[in-house]
Amino acid sequence: MNKQYYPELDETLYTRRLENGLTVCVVPRKGFSKKMAYFVTDYGSIHTDFVLEGKVYKAPAGVAHYLEHKMFDLPGDRDVSAEFAGMGAMTNAFTSYDMTAYYFSCTENFEDCLKLLLEFVSTPYFTEESVEKERGIIDQEIGMNLDSPDSMIFDNLMEALYHQHPIRVPILGTRESIRQITPEILHACHRAFYAPGNMLLCVIGDVEPDAVLTIARDMLGTEEKAVGVKMRPWTEPMTSVQSETSGNMEVAMPMFDLAFKSEPVGTGDAAIRTEMVADLAAEALFGESSALYLKLYEEGLIDSSFGGGFETIDGCAMLMCSGDSENAPAVREAILEQAAKIAAEGIPQEQFLRMKRSALGRRIRGLDSFDSTCFRVCAYHFSDFDYFRFPEVYRSIEAAEICGFLNRVVKRERCSLSVINPIE
């Protein structure tokens, strides 16, 4: 395997692309009893349109999440979760807008757990009966989301912010769309996106990299299979659909989500630099030590629930914040005013350096978490960036880049505000 050492982080990363196209990453942590593995596909809820072996497919919304649920079924009525539990391991999975991940953590029986992970994720088993049964389970999950203020406020925001991008549709899909999902559609999506060439295996812990490589090769074979070509038929202007949207639910006080559209960041070094510049811009604008945060807090417009950051998804990106407030429009106006002020006056050098040190420190502390490290290595891999290079990117960022980002992105025409008010 290829070995890369990062002295500033005291981290080592082993990587290898197998003959079948699968990329394997191993982050050794000598002396730790815990071990974790992520098996991830570069496929999420927004990837409904694709071409596979010359045939065009348009899958219903929610199929990626549906597929995640069904992958835990194996022939012979095997219970994957029970098998992991029997080996003393914890297992789970999640579907995001642009990625699906299956993972486990354990302190013993690592090799057997890894074999099971690779087996069940690479084994499509969808019967008419089991697919229909799952429909009821996911329908209930959709119902719970419709009753969740946090989910509804975000879903409403995406509909108000985006014209065409499929982030407008919840990851779970809708009750109507999941009724269109069939075993044939699940098989097609699995063939398209669960091919080794579209996946990444990331392992962290006190393990031998070559042993991980051998297991992956033995379980998945050496044949390289066709990968679906994602179609991205959406074109998205940098203006919002509507400036405000609101609803009423059983909440104690009004809640809000606020977002400003940004251009998609793409992939590679330039994309990651843009993301980290935007993260620092969020810190300058929304951070707990920022002038805006202190002003809004003292005026009673926000409380400790307020915070923000930068979100990137395949084909879209946004600077956003959220919290509780009796006057969310006033918070929006203050943000627009403060962003314009920072862009015009700049950031004092001492404050800028302190922000960079703080952001870098948070990233470094995040490496203590096996889960966070696995997730970021996988997510940044699909963005064509080696995550452990983040310190060099932070060091090279200048204050003027943050001001330029705020000047370009924090504009009224790019903004949408979503509010959930208490039921009177």
N, C-alpha and C positions, 0 to 999 in steps of 0.2 A: 504493500500500500504506500501511497505517497504520504510523507510525513512533513508537517509544517509546524514549527515552534514559534510561539509569540512571547518573547521574553517580558514585554511590558505587563502581560496578563498572567504569565507563567502557565500558559495553556498550550496543549499540543493537539493537533487535529490530523487524523489519518483519513485519507479519502481514496476511493477507487471506483472507477466505472466498470461494471462487469460486462461480459460479452453480451448479455441480454439487454443491456442498456440501463440497468439499475445503478444508481449512485449510492455508495455506502460510505457513511461518515462515522467515525468513532472518536469520542473525546474521553481519553483515559483519566480516571480519578483514582489513583492508587491509594489503598488503605480504606476506602469507603465500602461499607457493606451493601449499600443500596445500589441498584442498577436499574436503568430505565431504557426503553427502546421506543422510538416513534417510527411508524411505517406510514408514510404520507403520500398522497397523490395530489398533483397540481391540478385540482378539479374541485370546483365549488358550485354553489347554487346558481351563480350567474351564467354558468357555461351550459346553456340549454341548446344552443345551436352549434352543430359540428358536422364535419365530413369524415367518414371512415370508409376506407377502401373504395372511394369513388361515390359513395352513397351519402346524400344529405339527410341529416336527422334534425328534428326540432322536438326536443323533449318537453314535457310539461314542467311548470315551475314546481320546485320542491323535490325533484327526482334525486338530486345528490344526497339530500338528507334521508330520503326514503331508502336509498341504496345503503347508506351507512347503517341504518337499523337492520336491514336484511342480511348484511355480511356476517352477523353473529349467528346465523343459522348454518349448520353443516349437515350433510346427509347422515341418516341414521339417528335423527333426533338428538344429535349431540348438542350439549349446552356449553358453549364456549366460555361464558363467564364462570360457570361452575368448574370447568376444567382448570381455569386459571386460579380460582380460589383454592382448589384442591392442591395446587402447587405452592400455595402461600403468596400468590401474586394478586395485585389489584389491576384491573383493566378497564378501559373506557375508550370513548371516541368522541369526536366532534366534527361538525360541518360548519365551515364559514362561507362567506361569499365566494372565495376563490381558492379554498383548500379543504381537504378532508383528511383527518388524522386518526390513526388507531394506535393505541399505546398501552404499555404495561409498566409497572414497577415491581421489583421483588428484591429479596435479600438472599434467596436460594433458588435452585433449579433454573438458573438463568437460561441455559442453553435450551432446555425443554420449553420454556416459556417463549423464547425467540422462535423456535420452530413452530409452535402453535400460532403465534402472531402472523408469521409469514403464510402458514397454511390457510387460516380462515379468511384472511384478506384476499388471497389469490384464488379462492374457491367460490365461484358463483353458484348459488343453490337457491332457486326461486320457484316455488310451486304456486299454483293458482290459489290454493287454500291458505298458504302462509302469507302471501302478498295481500290477500283480502283481509286476513286477520290483522295485519300490521296497519292497514288503512284506518281501522277503528282506533288503534292506539295513537297514531299520528293526528287523527282528527281531534282527539281529546287534548293532545299537546297544543294544537292550534287554538283550541278553545281556551286553554290556560293562558296562552299569550295574549289573546284578545281581552282577557281579564286583568292583564298585567300593565299598570301604568307605564313602567319603564319601557316595555316593548312597544306599546301603542304610541307613545310620544316620539320614539325614534322612527317607527314605520311611517307615521304621519309626516315627520320631517323629511324623510327621503322622497315621499310623494310630492311634497311641496318644493323640494330642491331640484330634483332631476326630471328632465323631460322624457328621456328614452332609456337611460341605463337601467339594467335589470335589478340594480340595488333598490329600485322602487318596490320590488316584490319581496316579501319576507323570505328568509332562508327556508322555512318550513313549507313554503308554498301557500296555497289557499285550499279551503275545503272543496272547491270546485276542481282545482288543478290536480289534486292528489287522486281524484276519482278517475283520472285518465291514465294513471300509471299501471302498467301491465308487466308481467314477467319478461315479455319480449323487449320492452323498453329498458328494463333493468339490465338485462343481458347485453344489450347494445351499448349502454353507457359504461358497463364494467369492461367490455372488450376495448372500448375507445380510450378509457382513462386509467384503468387499473393495469395497463401493460407496464412491465418493468421500466421501460424507457421514459415513462411519465411519472416515476415514483422515486422516493428517497427513503432510505433506511438510516436512521440516526440513533446511535447507541452511546450512552454515557455511563461510566462506572469503572470499577476495577475489573476490566475484561481484556482479553487478548484480541487485538484488531484482526489478526489473521484467522482466528477461530470464528469471529463474526462473519468474515468474508466467506469462509468455507461453508458455514451453515446457510448463508444466503444463496450461494451457488447451488448447493445440494437441494434446497427446497424449491427454488424457482427455475432451475435449469439454465441452459445457455442460449436458448432460442430468443432472438430479438423479434418482438411482435409489433405490428402496426399500431401507431398511436393516433387517436382522433385529432383532427385539426380544428381548433376552436374558431368559430365564426363570431365576429364582434360587429353585428350589423347596426349598432347604435352610434349616432353622432350626437355629441352633447355640447350645446352652447354654454358659455360661462355665465349665463344669467339663470336665476331661479324661476320656477314655474309660478310661484306665488310667494309673497313676502311673509305671510303669516298663516298659520292654521291652528285651530284650537278644538278642544273637546272637553267633556265632563266625565269624571270617574270618581270613585270613592277614595279620595286622597285627603290628607289632613290640611294641606295648603297647596297653592299653585306650584306646579313643576314646569320647567322649560328645558328644551334643547335648542341650541342656536348653532347654525353652521354657515360657513362661507365656502363656496366652491373654489377649488384650486385645479389647475391643469393636472392631468394624470402624470405621475412621475416616471413611468416606464421602468426600465431595468438598467442594471450596470452601476458603475461608480457614480455617474452624474445623478442617477435617480436616488441613490442612498444619501448623497450629499444634500439633495433637495429636501429629503425627508428629515434629516437631522437639522438643517437650517430651520425648517418649519417647526420642529419640536422646540427649538430654542426661541422661536418667535412666540409660540404658545406660552412658554415660560415667562417671557418678557411681558406678555399681555395679561395672562391669567394666573401666573404663579402666585403662591401665598405671600411671597415677599414683594410682589409687584405693587406699584403705586395704585393701579386700578383696583386691585383686590382690596387693598386697605381702605380706599375711598368708598367703594361699594359696601364694604362690611360696616364701616362707621356710619354710613347713611341708612343702614338697615335694609338695603336692597338685595343682599345675599346673606347666606349663612355659611357654615363650614362645609356644606354639601357642594359648594361651587368649585368647579375645576374644569380644565380643558386640555386639549391635545390635538395632534394631527393624525388623521386616519388615511391610510392608503389602501385601495382595493384595485384589482385589475380593471383599468379603464376609467378610474375616477379617484379623486382625493378631496379632502375637506379639512378645514380648520374648524374645530367645534368646541363648544363648552356647554355645561349643563348645571342645573342646581334647582333650588327652591327659591321662589321670589314672588312677592305680592305685586311686583311691577316689572315683569320681564321686558316690555318694550323700553323702559328706562335703562335697563341693563344693556340692551342692544345699542342704544344711542351713546351710552358712555363708552362702550367698546369701540364703536366707530370713531368717536372723538379721540380716544387715547391712541388708537392705532395710527391715526393721521399725525398725532403729535410726535409719537416715537419715530415715525418715518421721516418727519421733517427735521426734528432736532437731533436724532441719533441716540445711541446708547452710550453713556459714560463708560470709558474703558475699564475702570475698576468693577463696575456692575457687570459688564459683559464677560470679563474673565471669571468672575464669581459664578455667573450662570453656567459657563462652560464647564467649570470644575464640578459644579453640582450635578449637571446632566451626565457628565462622564462618570462621576462617582456612583450615580444610580445604576448606570449600565453595568459597571464593574460589580456592584453588589448583587445585581441580578444573576451573575454567573454562579452565585452560591446555590441557586435553585436549579436542580436537575431539570425540572419541568420547563422552566423559563428558557434555559439554555437550549434544550432540544427543540423547543418551539421556534426560537429565533434562528437557530442554525438552519432549520428546514425552511422557514419563511423567506429568509434572505437568500438561501440557495436558489429558490425559484425566481428570485429577483436578480439572479446572476451576480451575487456579491458574497464574499467571504466575511461572515459576521465578525470574526475575531479581529478584523481590521478597523473596527469602529473607532479606536482611539486616534488613529492617524487622521481620520476624517474630521473629528471634532477639533483637533488641534489646528487644522488648516482653515476653519471657518472664520470669516471676518464679520464684524458688527454690521458693516454696510449691506451684507447679504440678507441679514434679518430685516433691516429697514426696507430693503427692496421688496422682500416677500410681503411684508405687511402693507406696503404701498400698493402692491399689485392685487392682493387677494382680499383684504378686508375692505370691501366696497358694498354699498347698499344693494346694488343690482345683483350681486352674487350671494345675497344673504336670504335665509329663510329662518323663521322663528316658529317653533312648535310648542304649544302650551296645553297642559291638562289642568283644568280648574276643578275644584271640589264641587260635588253635587250640592246644590243649595238645599 
